[in-house]
Amino acid sequence: MIPGLSTHMPETIVYADNTGLDVESYTQIYNSSGFLMQVEADWIMRIIQEAKKPV
């Protein structure tokens, strides 16, 4: 079984990358129009692009 991390909060990806959490991939919701998003869509897109593991 391959460990993964599913989250609604994009900062979780940053924390997992910085702490070396034992996961192989991330699942992150993304709405490019920004509708009902907790944070700005461009910030989330940057986090997804800079993630150390597949999103």
N, C-alpha and C positions, 0 to 999 in steps of 0.2 A: 504494500500500500504506500502511495506517495503522499506525504503530508502537504496540505495546502492551507491557505488562510483566506477566508471570505469576510469582507468588511464593508460597512457603509461609510466609515470614516477614513479619508485618504491619509491622514497622518499615521495611521497604523502601519502602512507600508514603509514609511520613513523609519519608524521605531523598529520594525522587524529587521530592516536592512542594517541599521546602525548597531543593533544588539546581537546580530548573528542568529536570529531565531531559526530553529530547525524546520524550515518550510521550503518547498521547491517551487511554489507558484502562488500567485495572489489572484483573488477575484474582487474587483472593485466596480461599483456602479459608476456610470458616467453618462451624463446628459449634456451633449454639446451646446444646447441652447441655454443651459443654466437654469431651467425651470425647476423650482422646488429643490435646488441644491443648497447644502449647508454652507459651502464655500464657493469661490469663483471657479468656473469651469476651466479657465486657462491654468490655474494653479494645479488642479487635479490632473490635467493633461501633462503638465511638466513632471509631476510626481510619477505618473505612469511611464513616461518616456525615460526617466532617470532611474527607475527601479532596477535593482541588481538581479532580480529573477523575473520570469515571464508573468505578465499581468493579463 
